[in-house]
Amino acid sequence: MIKRANPVDQAQPGQRLEELIGLVERALALAGDMQMHRTAAALEDALVQAERAANTSK
């Protein structure tokens, strides 16, 4: 059986953080659209942490 490489596994750490930030931003927008305020607050916290991690890794 041929094992295919996961594109995320091949990404650089900074690129992974940028992808994570993008995912959290999309989830945050969706949570806001659905009026899921607690979820949105948790996602905002995750976004801040991911952005801090991205800034410190540069």
PDBQT receptor file of N, H, CA, C and O in Angstrom, charges set to zero:
ATOM      1  N   MET A   1       0.838  -1.173   0.000  1.00  0.00    +0.000 N 
ATOM      2  CA  MET A   1       0.000   0.000   0.000  1.00  0.00    +0.000 C 
ATOM      3  C   MET A   1       0.885   1.240   0.000  1.00  0.00    +0.000 C 
ATOM      4  O   MET A   1       1.862   1.312   0.746  1.00  0.00    +0.000 OA
ATOM      5  N   ILE A   2       0.545   2.202  -0.828  1.00  0.00    +0.000 N 
ATOM      6  H   ILE A   2      -0.249   2.143  -1.434  1.00  0.00    +0.000 HD
ATOM      7  CA  ILE A   2       1.320   3.435  -0.933  1.00  0.00    +0.000 C 
ATOM      8  C   ILE A   2       0.775   4.447   0.066  1.00  0.00    +0.000 C 
ATOM      9  O   ILE A   2      -0.422   4.735   0.096  1.00  0.00    +0.000 OA
ATOM     10  N   LYS A   3       1.672   4.974   0.876  1.00  0.00    +0.000 N 
ATOM     11  H   LYS A   3       2.644   4.740   0.852  1.00  0.00    +0.000 HD
ATOM     12  CA  LYS A   3       1.267   5.994   1.846  1.00  0.00    +0.000 C 
ATOM     13  C   LYS A   3       1.502   7.361   1.226  1.00  0.00    +0.000 C 
ATOM     14  O   LYS A   3       2.622   7.696   0.839  1.00  0.00    +0.000 OA
ATOM     15  N   ARG A   4       0.460   8.131   1.137  1.00  0.00    +0.000 N 
ATOM     16  H   ARG A   4      -0.450   7.860   1.451  1.00  0.00    +0.000 HD
ATOM     17  CA  ARG A   4       0.579   9.476   0.573  1.00  0.00    +0.000 C 
ATOM     18  C   ARG A   4       0.972  10.447   1.676  1.00  0.00    +0.000 C 
ATOM     19  O   ARG A   4       0.514  10.343   2.814  1.00  0.00    +0.000 OA
ATOM     20  N   ALA A   5       1.818  11.381   1.317  1.00  0.00    +0.000 N 
ATOM     21  H   ALA A   5       2.190  11.466   0.393  1.00  0.00    +0.000 HD
ATOM     22  CA  ALA A   5       2.252  12.389   2.279  1.00  0.00    +0.000 C 
ATOM     23  C   ALA A   5       1.125  13.382   2.530  1.00  0.00    +0.000 C 
ATOM     24  O   ALA A   5       0.436  13.818   1.608  1.00  0.00    +0.000 OA
ATOM     25  N   ASN A   6       0.962  13.713   3.761  1.00  0.00    +0.000 N 
ATOM     26  H   ASN A   6       1.522  13.359   4.510  1.00  0.00    +0.000 HD
ATOM     27  CA  ASN A   6      -0.008  14.741   4.138  1.00  0.00    +0.000 C 
ATOM     28  C   ASN A   6       0.628  16.095   3.868  1.00  0.00    +0.000 C 
ATOM     29  O   ASN A   6       1.718  16.359   4.376  1.00  0.00    +0.000 OA
ATOM     30  N   PRO A   7      -0.016  16.976   3.077  1.00  0.00    +0.000 N 
ATOM     31  CA  PRO A   7       0.592  18.277   2.766  1.00  0.00    +0.000 C 
ATOM     32  C   PRO A   7       0.909  19.093   4.014  1.00  0.00    +0.000 C 
ATOM     33  O   PRO A   7       1.863  19.872   4.015  1.00  0.00    +0.000 OA
ATOM     34  N   VAL A   8       0.125  18.925   5.072  1.00  0.00    +0.000 N 
ATOM     35  H   VAL A   8      -0.650  18.293   5.072  1.00  0.00    +0.000 HD
ATOM     36  CA  VAL A   8       0.397  19.660   6.308  1.00  0.00    +0.000 C 
ATOM     37  C   VAL A   8       1.704  19.180   6.923  1.00  0.00    +0.000 C 
ATOM     38  O   VAL A   8       2.448  19.978   7.494  1.00  0.00    +0.000 OA
ATOM     39  N   ASP A   9       1.994  17.878   6.811  1.00  0.00    +0.000 N 
ATOM     40  H   ASP A   9       1.390  17.231   6.347  1.00  0.00    +0.000 HD
ATOM     41  CA  ASP A   9       3.241  17.350   7.360  1.00  0.00    +0.000 C 
ATOM     42  C   ASP A   9       4.457  17.931   6.654  1.00  0.00    +0.000 C 
ATOM     43  O   ASP A   9       5.535  18.014   7.241  1.00  0.00    +0.000 OA
ATOM     44  N   GLN A  10       4.293  18.334   5.402  1.00  0.00    +0.000 N 
ATOM     45  H   GLN A  10       3.417  18.267   4.925  1.00  0.00    +0.000 HD
ATOM     46  CA  GLN A  10       5.408  18.866   4.629  1.00  0.00    +0.000 C 
ATOM     47  C   GLN A  10       5.569  20.371   4.813  1.00  0.00    +0.000 C 
ATOM     48  O   GLN A  10       6.555  20.950   4.356  1.00  0.00    +0.000 OA
ATOM     49  N   ALA A  11       4.623  20.998   5.468  1.00  0.00    +0.000 N 
ATOM     50  H   ALA A  11       3.822  20.529   5.840  1.00  0.00    +0.000 HD
ATOM     51  CA  ALA A  11       4.651  22.452   5.633  1.00  0.00    +0.000 C 
ATOM     52  C   ALA A  11       5.667  22.854   6.696  1.00  0.00    +0.000 C 
ATOM     53  O   ALA A  11       5.964  22.096   7.619  1.00  0.00    +0.000 OA
ATOM     54  N   GLN A  12       6.181  24.047   6.542  1.00  0.00    +0.000 N 
ATOM     55  H   GLN A  12       5.940  24.663   5.792  1.00  0.00    +0.000 HD
ATOM     56  CA  GLN A  12       7.075  24.617   7.544  1.00  0.00    +0.000 C 
ATOM     57  C   GLN A  12       6.243  25.033   8.758  1.00  0.00    +0.000 C 
ATOM     58  O   GLN A  12       5.056  25.325   8.618  1.00  0.00    +0.000 OA
ATOM     59  N   PRO A  13       6.855  25.063   9.956  1.00  0.00    +0.000 N 
ATOM     60  CA  PRO A  13       6.086  25.423  11.154  1.00  0.00    +0.000 C 
ATOM     61  C   PRO A  13       5.350  26.761  11.034  1.00  0.00    +0.000 C 
ATOM     62  O   PRO A  13       4.194  26.855  11.448  1.00  0.00    +0.000 OA
ATOM     63  N   GLY A  14       5.978  27.783  10.487  1.00  0.00    +0.000 N 
ATOM     64  H   GLY A  14       6.917  27.707  10.150  1.00  0.00    +0.000 HD
ATOM     65  CA  GLY A  14       5.310  29.073  10.322  1.00  0.00    +0.000 C 
ATOM     66  C   GLY A  14       4.117  28.979   9.396  1.00  0.00    +0.000 C 
ATOM     67  O   GLY A  14       3.097  29.636   9.604  1.00  0.00    +0.000 OA
ATOM     68  N   GLN A  15       4.257  28.149   8.363  1.00  0.00    +0.000 N 
ATOM     69  H   GLN A  15       5.086  27.615   8.194  1.00  0.00    +0.000 HD
ATOM     70  CA  GLN A  15       3.152  27.960   7.415  1.00  0.00    +0.000 C 
ATOM     71  C   GLN A  15       1.990  27.252   8.107  1.00  0.00    +0.000 C 
ATOM     72  O   GLN A  15       0.829  27.573   7.856  1.00  0.00    +0.000 OA
ATOM     73  N   ARG A  16       2.296  26.304   8.965  1.00  0.00    +0.000 N 
ATOM     74  H   ARG A  16       3.239  26.044   9.169  1.00  0.00    +0.000 HD
ATOM     75  CA  ARG A  16       1.238  25.612   9.705  1.00  0.00    +0.000 C 
ATOM     76  C   ARG A  16       0.474  26.590  10.584  1.00  0.00    +0.000 C 
ATOM     77  O   ARG A  16      -0.754  26.542  10.658  1.00  0.00    +0.000 OA
ATOM     78  N   LEU A  17       1.205  27.476  11.248  1.00  0.00    +0.000 N 
ATOM     79  H   LEU A  17       2.203  27.515  11.188  1.00  0.00    +0.000 HD
ATOM     80  CA  LEU A  17       0.549  28.469  12.093  1.00  0.00    +0.000 C 
ATOM     81  C   LEU A  17      -0.348  29.379  11.271  1.00  0.00    +0.000 C 
ATOM     82  O   LEU A  17      -1.460  29.699  11.690  1.00  0.00    +0.000 OA
ATOM     83  N   GLU A  18       0.124  29.799  10.106  1.00  0.00    +0.000 N 
ATOM     84  H   GLU A  18       1.028  29.540   9.765  1.00  0.00    +0.000 HD
ATOM     85  CA  GLU A  18      -0.698  30.658   9.246  1.00  0.00    +0.000 C 
ATOM     86  C   GLU A  18      -1.955  29.922   8.794  1.00  0.00    +0.000 C 
ATOM     87  O   GLU A  18      -3.032  30.514   8.731  1.00  0.00    +0.000 OA
ATOM     88  N   GLU A  19      -1.823  28.633   8.480  1.00  0.00    +0.000 N 
ATOM     89  H   GLU A  19      -0.948  28.152   8.531  1.00  0.00    +0.000 HD
ATOM     90  CA  GLU A  19      -2.989  27.842   8.089  1.00  0.00    +0.000 C 
ATOM     91  C   GLU A  19      -3.951  27.698   9.261  1.00  0.00    +0.000 C 
ATOM     92  O   GLU A  19      -5.168  27.773   9.086  1.00  0.00    +0.000 OA
ATOM     93  N   LEU A  20      -3.405  27.492  10.458  1.00  0.00    +0.000 N 
ATOM     94  H   LEU A  20      -2.417  27.432  10.600  1.00  0.00    +0.000 HD
ATOM     95  CA  LEU A  20      -4.235  27.386  11.653  1.00  0.00    +0.000 C 
ATOM     96  C   LEU A  20      -4.984  28.685  11.906  1.00  0.00    +0.000 C 
ATOM     97  O   LEU A  20      -6.171  28.671  12.231  1.00  0.00    +0.000 OA
ATOM     98  N   ILE A  21      -4.294  29.798  11.758  1.00  0.00    +0.000 N 
ATOM     99  H   ILE A  21      -3.329  29.809  11.495  1.00  0.00    +0.000 HD
ATOM    100  CA  ILE A  21      -4.936  31.098  11.949  1.00  0.00    +0.000 C 
ATOM    101  C   ILE A  21      -6.087  31.260  10.958  1.00  0.00    +0.000 C 
ATOM    102  O   ILE A  21      -7.161  31.733  11.330  1.00  0.00    +0.000 OA
ATOM    103  N   GLY A  22      -5.872  30.875   9.711  1.00  0.00    +0.000 N 
ATOM    104  H   GLY A  22      -4.999  30.491   9.409  1.00  0.00    +0.000 HD
ATOM    105  CA  GLY A  22      -6.931  30.957   8.706  1.00  0.00    +0.000 C 
ATOM    106  C   GLY A  22      -8.132  30.098   9.062  1.00  0.00    +0.000 C 
ATOM    107  O   GLY A  22      -9.277  30.520   8.899  1.00  0.00    +0.000 OA
ATOM    108  N   LEU A  23      -7.870  28.891   9.548  1.00  0.00    +0.000 N 
ATOM    109  H   LEU A  23      -6.941  28.548   9.681  1.00  0.00    +0.000 HD
ATOM    110  CA  LEU A  23      -8.966  28.006   9.942  1.00  0.00    +0.000 C 
ATOM    111  C   LEU A  23      -9.750  28.580  11.112  1.00  0.00    +0.000 C 
ATOM    112  O   LEU A  23     -10.980  28.537  11.129  1.00  0.00    +0.000 OA
ATOM    113  N   VAL A  24      -9.028  29.116  12.089  1.00  0.00    +0.000 N 
ATOM    114  H   VAL A  24      -8.029  29.151  12.075  1.00  0.00    +0.000 HD
ATOM    115  CA  VAL A  24      -9.705  29.696  13.252  1.00  0.00    +0.000 C 
ATOM    116  C   VAL A  24     -10.524  30.913  12.837  1.00  0.00    +0.000 C 
ATOM    117  O   VAL A  24     -11.633  31.111  13.332  1.00  0.00    +0.000 OA
ATOM    118  N   GLU A  25      -9.984  31.732  11.927  1.00  0.00    +0.000 N 
ATOM    119  H   GLU A  25      -9.083  31.571  11.524  1.00  0.00    +0.000 HD
ATOM    120  CA  GLU A  25     -10.737  32.901  11.450  1.00  0.00    +0.000 C 
ATOM    121  C   GLU A  25     -12.026  32.485  10.750  1.00  0.00    +0.000 C 
ATOM    122  O   GLU A  25     -13.069  33.109  10.942  1.00  0.00    +0.000 OA
ATOM    123  N   ARG A  26     -11.954  31.429   9.937  1.00  0.00    +0.000 N 
ATOM    124  H   ARG A  26     -11.107  30.922   9.780  1.00  0.00    +0.000 HD
ATOM    125  CA  ARG A  26     -13.172  30.956   9.254  1.00  0.00    +0.000 C 
ATOM    126  C   ARG A  26     -14.175  30.399  10.253  1.00  0.00    +0.000 C 
ATOM    127  O   ARG A  26     -15.376  30.648  10.144  1.00  0.00    +0.000 OA
ATOM    128  N   ALA A  27     -13.675  29.640  11.231  1.00  0.00    +0.000 N 
ATOM    129  H   ALA A  27     -12.699  29.437  11.320  1.00  0.00    +0.000 HD
ATOM    130  CA  ALA A  27     -14.571  29.092  12.255  1.00  0.00    +0.000 C 
ATOM    131  C   ALA A  27     -15.193  30.211  13.083  1.00  0.00    +0.000 C 
ATOM    132  O   ALA A  27     -16.362  30.137  13.462  1.00  0.00    +0.000 OA
ATOM    133  N   LEU A  28     -14.407  31.246  13.359  1.00  0.00    +0.000 N 
ATOM    134  H   LEU A  28     -13.457  31.307  13.050  1.00  0.00    +0.000 HD
ATOM    135  CA  LEU A  28     -14.915  32.394  14.109  1.00  0.00    +0.000 C 
ATOM    136  C   LEU A  28     -16.034  33.094  13.339  1.00  0.00    +0.000 C 
ATOM    137  O   LEU A  28     -17.056  33.459  13.921  1.00  0.00    +0.000 OA
ATOM    138  N   ALA A  29     -15.845  33.277  12.049  1.00  0.00    +0.000 N 
ATOM    139  H   ALA A  29     -15.015  32.981  11.576  1.00  0.00    +0.000 HD
ATOM    140  CA  ALA A  29     -16.880  33.907  11.226  1.00  0.00    +0.000 C 
ATOM    141  C   ALA A  29     -18.151  33.061  11.219  1.00  0.00    +0.000 C 
ATOM    142  O   ALA A  29     -19.256  33.593  11.318  1.00  0.00    +0.000 OA
ATOM    143  N   LEU A  30     -17.991  31.755  11.101  1.00  0.00    +0.000 N 
ATOM    144  H   LEU A  30     -17.093  31.323  11.020  1.00  0.00    +0.000 HD
ATOM    145  CA  LEU A  30     -19.152  30.862  11.103  1.00  0.00    +0.000 C 
ATOM    146  C   LEU A  30     -19.867  30.912  12.446  1.00  0.00    +0.000 C 
ATOM    147  O   LEU A  30     -21.095  30.979  12.495  1.00  0.00    +0.000 OA
ATOM    148  N   ALA A  31     -19.110  30.881  13.529  1.00  0.00    +0.000 N 
ATOM    149  H   ALA A  31     -18.112  30.827  13.489  1.00  0.00    +0.000 HD
ATOM    150  CA  ALA A  31     -19.724  30.935  14.858  1.00  0.00    +0.000 C 
ATOM    151  C   ALA A  31     -20.469  32.252  15.047  1.00  0.00    +0.000 C 
ATOM    152  O   ALA A  31     -21.545  32.280  15.645  1.00  0.00    +0.000 OA
ATOM    153  N   GLY A  32     -19.901  33.334  14.542  1.00  0.00    +0.000 N 
ATOM    154  H   GLY A  32     -19.027  33.311  14.056  1.00  0.00    +0.000 HD
ATOM    155  CA  GLY A  32     -20.579  34.627  14.631  1.00  0.00    +0.000 C 
ATOM    156  C   GLY A  32     -21.867  34.636  13.833  1.00  0.00    +0.000 C 
ATOM    157  O   GLY A  32     -22.881  35.170  14.284  1.00  0.00    +0.000 OA
ATOM    158  N   ASP A  33     -21.829  34.041  12.637  1.00  0.00    +0.000 N 
ATOM    159  H   ASP A  33     -21.006  33.607  12.270  1.00  0.00    +0.000 HD
ATOM    160  CA  ASP A  33     -23.025  33.973  11.798  1.00  0.00    +0.000 C 
ATOM    161  C   ASP A  33     -24.127  33.157  12.470  1.00  0.00    +0.000 C 
ATOM    162  O   ASP A  33     -25.313  33.435  12.298  1.00  0.00    +0.000 OA
ATOM    163  N   MET A  34     -23.723  32.157  13.230  1.00  0.00    +0.000 N 
ATOM    164  H   MET A  34     -22.759  31.931  13.371  1.00  0.00    +0.000 HD
ATOM    165  CA  MET A  34     -24.696  31.284  13.881  1.00  0.00    +0.000 C 
ATOM    166  C   MET A  34     -25.054  31.777  15.284  1.00  0.00    +0.000 C 
ATOM    167  O   MET A  34     -25.794  31.113  16.010  1.00  0.00    +0.000 OA
ATOM    168  N   GLN A  35     -24.529  32.941  15.660  1.00  0.00    +0.000 N 
ATOM    169  H   GLN A  35     -23.928  33.480  15.071  1.00  0.00    +0.000 HD
ATOM    170  CA  GLN A  35     -24.777  33.543  16.964  1.00  0.00    +0.000 C 
ATOM    171  C   GLN A  35     -24.380  32.608  18.108  1.00  0.00    +0.000 C 
ATOM    172  O   GLN A  35     -25.099  32.476  19.099  1.00  0.00    +0.000 OA
ATOM    173  N   MET A  36     -23.243  31.977  17.952  1.00  0.00    +0.000 N 
ATOM    174  H   MET A  36     -22.659  32.085  17.147  1.00  0.00    +0.000 HD
ATOM    175  CA  MET A  36     -22.696  31.097  18.983  1.00  0.00    +0.000 C 
ATOM    176  C   MET A  36     -21.653  31.913  19.758  1.00  0.00    +0.000 C 
ATOM    177  O   MET A  36     -20.451  31.778  19.528  1.00  0.00    +0.000 OA
ATOM    178  N   HIS A  37     -22.120  32.742  20.659  1.00  0.00    +0.000 N 
ATOM    179  H   HIS A  37     -23.097  32.851  20.845  1.00  0.00    +0.000 HD
ATOM    180  CA  HIS A  37     -21.257  33.734  21.285  1.00  0.00    +0.000 C 
ATOM    181  C   HIS A  37     -20.149  33.119  22.138  1.00  0.00    +0.000 C 
ATOM    182  O   HIS A  37     -19.019  33.606  22.104  1.00  0.00    +0.000 OA
ATOM    183  N   ARG A  38     -20.436  32.074  22.893  1.00  0.00    +0.000 N 
ATOM    184  H   ARG A  38     -21.354  31.679  22.921  1.00  0.00    +0.000 HD
ATOM    185  CA  ARG A  38     -19.387  31.448  23.706  1.00  0.00    +0.000 C 
ATOM    186  C   ARG A  38     -18.343  30.786  22.819  1.00  0.00    +0.000 C 
ATOM    187  O   ARG A  38     -17.145  30.866  23.089  1.00  0.00    +0.000 OA
ATOM    188  N   THR A  39     -18.803  30.139  21.769  1.00  0.00    +0.000 N 
ATOM    189  H   THR A  39     -19.776  30.075  21.550  1.00  0.00    +0.000 HD
ATOM    190  CA  THR A  39     -17.871  29.519  20.829  1.00  0.00    +0.000 C 
ATOM    191  C   THR A  39     -17.026  30.585  20.153  1.00  0.00    +0.000 C 
ATOM    192  O   THR A  39     -15.819  30.411  19.983  1.00  0.00    +0.000 OA
ATOM    193  N   ALA A  40     -17.650  31.680  19.771  1.00  0.00    +0.000 N 
ATOM    194  H   ALA A  40     -18.630  31.822  19.909  1.00  0.00    +0.000 HD
ATOM    195  CA  ALA A  40     -16.915  32.770  19.133  1.00  0.00    +0.000 C 
ATOM    196  C   ALA A  40     -15.862  33.335  20.077  1.00  0.00    +0.000 C 
ATOM    197  O   ALA A  40     -14.748  33.634  19.646  1.00  0.00    +0.000 OA
ATOM    198  N   ALA A  41     -16.192  33.485  21.346  1.00  0.00    +0.000 N 
ATOM    199  H   ALA A  41     -17.097  33.242  21.696  1.00  0.00    +0.000 HD
ATOM    200  CA  ALA A  41     -15.226  34.002  22.320  1.00  0.00    +0.000 C 
ATOM    201  C   ALA A  41     -14.047  33.043  22.469  1.00  0.00    +0.000 C 
ATOM    202  O   ALA A  41     -12.899  33.481  22.547  1.00  0.00    +0.000 OA
ATOM    203  N   ALA A  42     -14.318  31.753  22.509  1.00  0.00    +0.000 N 
ATOM    204  H   ALA A  42     -15.250  31.397  22.446  1.00  0.00    +0.000 HD
ATOM    205  CA  ALA A  42     -13.241  30.767  22.621  1.00  0.00    +0.000 C 
ATOM    206  C   ALA A  42     -12.368  30.781  21.371  1.00  0.00    +0.000 C 
ATOM    207  O   ALA A  42     -11.146  30.658  21.464  1.00  0.00    +0.000 OA
ATOM    208  N   LEU A  43     -12.987  30.930  20.206  1.00  0.00    +0.000 N 
ATOM    209  H   LEU A  43     -13.979  31.030  20.131  1.00  0.00    +0.000 HD
ATOM    210  CA  LEU A  43     -12.223  30.987  18.961  1.00  0.00    +0.000 C 
ATOM    211  C   LEU A  43     -11.387  32.260  18.886  1.00  0.00    +0.000 C 
ATOM    212  O   LEU A  43     -10.271  32.237  18.367  1.00  0.00    +0.000 OA
ATOM    213  N   GLU A  44     -11.912  33.364  19.394  1.00  0.00    +0.000 N 
ATOM    214  H   GLU A  44     -12.819  33.383  19.815  1.00  0.00    +0.000 HD
ATOM    215  CA  GLU A  44     -11.127  34.601  19.419  1.00  0.00    +0.000 C 
ATOM    216  C   GLU A  44      -9.882  34.420  20.284  1.00  0.00    +0.000 C 
ATOM    217  O   GLU A  44      -8.797  34.876  19.922  1.00  0.00    +0.000 OA
ATOM    218  N   ASP A  45     -10.041  33.755  21.425  1.00  0.00    +0.000 N 
ATOM    219  H   ASP A  45     -10.922  33.385  21.719  1.00  0.00    +0.000 HD
ATOM    220  CA  ASP A  45      -8.889  33.476  22.285  1.00  0.00    +0.000 C 
ATOM    221  C   ASP A  45      -7.873  32.595  21.563  1.00  0.00    +0.000 C 
ATOM    222  O   ASP A  45      -6.668  32.838  21.640  1.00  0.00    +0.000 OA
ATOM    223  N   ALA A  46      -8.360  31.574  20.864  1.00  0.00    +0.000 N 
ATOM    224  H   ALA A  46      -9.338  31.377  20.801  1.00  0.00    +0.000 HD
ATOM    225  CA  ALA A  46      -7.464  30.688  20.119  1.00  0.00    +0.000 C 
ATOM    226  C   ALA A  46      -6.746  31.448  19.014  1.00  0.00    +0.000 C 
ATOM    227  O   ALA A  46      -5.567  31.207  18.755  1.00  0.00    +0.000 OA
ATOM    228  N   LEU A  47      -7.451  32.363  18.364  1.00  0.00    +0.000 N 
ATOM    229  H   LEU A  47      -8.408  32.559  18.574  1.00  0.00    +0.000 HD
ATOM    230  CA  LEU A  47      -6.849  33.163  17.301  1.00  0.00    +0.000 C 
ATOM    231  C   LEU A  47      -5.737  34.046  17.856  1.00  0.00    +0.000 C 
ATOM    232  O   LEU A  47      -4.666  34.141  17.256  1.00  0.00    +0.000 OA
ATOM    233  N   VAL A  48      -5.977  34.683  18.980  1.00  0.00    +0.000 N 
ATOM    234  H   VAL A  48      -6.847  34.605  19.467  1.00  0.00    +0.000 HD
ATOM    235  CA  VAL A  48      -4.954  35.532  19.600  1.00  0.00    +0.000 C 
ATOM    236  C   VAL A  48      -3.723  34.701  19.950  1.00  0.00    +0.000 C 
ATOM    237  O   VAL A  48      -2.595  35.130  19.710  1.00  0.00    +0.000 OA
ATOM    238  N   GLN A  49      -3.934  33.526  20.511  1.00  0.00    +0.000 N 
ATOM    239  H   GLN A  49      -4.851  33.178  20.706  1.00  0.00    +0.000 HD
ATOM    240  CA  GLN A  49      -2.811  32.663  20.878  1.00  0.00    +0.000 C 
ATOM    241  C   GLN A  49      -2.041  32.208  19.641  1.00  0.00    +0.000 C 
ATOM    242  O   GLN A  49      -0.811  32.176  19.653  1.00  0.00    +0.000 OA
ATOM    243  N   ALA A  50      -2.758  31.857  18.576  1.00  0.00    +0.000 N 
ATOM    244  H   ALA A  50      -3.758  31.883  18.567  1.00  0.00    +0.000 HD
ATOM    245  CA  ALA A  50      -2.090  31.417  17.350  1.00  0.00    +0.000 C 
ATOM    246  C   ALA A  50      -1.303  32.557  16.721  1.00  0.00    +0.000 C 
ATOM    247  O   ALA A  50      -0.194  32.350  16.228  1.00  0.00    +0.000 OA
ATOM    248  N   GLU A  51      -1.870  33.761  16.734  1.00  0.00    +0.000 N 
ATOM    249  H   GLU A  51      -2.771  33.929  17.134  1.00  0.00    +0.000 HD
ATOM    250  CA  GLU A  51      -1.153  34.911  16.175  1.00  0.00    +0.000 C 
ATOM    251  C   GLU A  51       0.090  35.231  17.001  1.00  0.00    +0.000 C 
ATOM    252  O   GLU A  51       1.134  35.570  16.442  1.00  0.00    +0.000 OA
ATOM    253  N   ARG A  52      -0.012  35.128  18.318  1.00  0.00    +0.000 N 
ATOM    254  H   ARG A  52      -0.860  34.853  18.772  1.00  0.00    +0.000 HD
ATOM    255  CA  ARG A  52       1.163  35.344  19.175  1.00  0.00    +0.000 C 
ATOM    256  C   ARG A  52       2.243  34.315  18.860  1.00  0.00    +0.000 C 
ATOM    257  O   ARG A  52       3.424  34.649  18.763  1.00  0.00    +0.000 OA
ATOM    258  N   ALA A  53       1.827  33.065  18.702  1.00  0.00    +0.000 N 
ATOM    259  H   ALA A  53       0.868  32.793  18.780  1.00  0.00    +0.000 HD
ATOM    260  CA  ALA A  53       2.791  32.011  18.384  1.00  0.00    +0.000 C 
ATOM    261  C   ALA A  53       3.435  32.263  17.029  1.00  0.00    +0.000 C 
ATOM    262  O   ALA A  53       4.632  32.036  16.856  1.00  0.00    +0.000 OA
ATOM    263  N   ALA A  54       2.647  32.729  16.072  1.00  0.00    +0.000 N 
ATOM    264  H   ALA A  54       1.674  32.912  16.212  1.00  0.00    +0.000 HD
ATOM    265  CA  ALA A  54       3.190  33.018  14.739  1.00  0.00    +0.000 C 
ATOM    266  C   ALA A  54       4.192  34.159  14.812  1.00  0.00    +0.000 C 
ATOM    267  O   ALA A  54       5.221  34.120  14.137  1.00  0.00    +0.000 OA
ATOM    268  N   ASN A  55       3.912  35.165  15.615  1.00  0.00    +0.000 N 
ATOM    269  H   ASN A  55       3.077  35.196  16.164  1.00  0.00    +0.000 HD
ATOM    270  CA  ASN A  55       4.817  36.308  15.730  1.00  0.00    +0.000 C 
ATOM    271  C   ASN A  55       6.107  35.948  16.454  1.00  0.00    +0.000 C 
ATOM    272  O   ASN A  55       7.167  36.483  16.126  1.00  0.00    +0.000 OA
ATOM    273  N   THR A  56       6.034  35.052  17.431  1.00  0.00    +0.000 N 
ATOM    274  H   THR A  56       5.173  34.619  17.697  1.00  0.00    +0.000 HD
ATOM    275  CA  THR A  56       7.247  34.685  18.164  1.00  0.00    +0.000 C 
ATOM    276  C   THR A  56       8.103  33.697  17.386  1.00  0.00    +0.000 C 
ATOM    277  O   THR A  56       9.303  33.586  17.640  1.00  0.00    +0.000 OA
ATOM    278  N   SER A  57       7.500  32.975  16.436  1.00  0.00    +0.000 N 
ATOM    279  H   SER A  57       6.526  33.066  16.230  1.00  0.00    +0.000 HD
ATOM    280  CA  SER A  57       8.273  31.988  15.673  1.00  0.00    +0.000 C 
ATOM    281  C   SER A  57       9.004  32.603  14.493  1.00  0.00    +0.000 C 
ATOM    282  O   SER A  57       9.812  31.933  13.851  1.00  0.00    +0.000 OA
ATOM    283  N   LYS A  58       8.731  33.871  14.196  1.00  0.00    +0.000 N 
ATOM    284  H   LYS A  58       8.074  34.415  14.718  1.00  0.00    +0.000 HD
ATOM    285  CA  LYS A  58       9.356  34.521  13.035  1.00  0.00    +0.000 C 
ATOM    286  C   LYS A  58      10.717  35.054  13.379  1.00  0.00    +0.000 C 
ATOM    287  O   LYS A  58      11.388  35.631  12.524  1.00  0.00    +0.000 OA
TER     288      LYS A  58
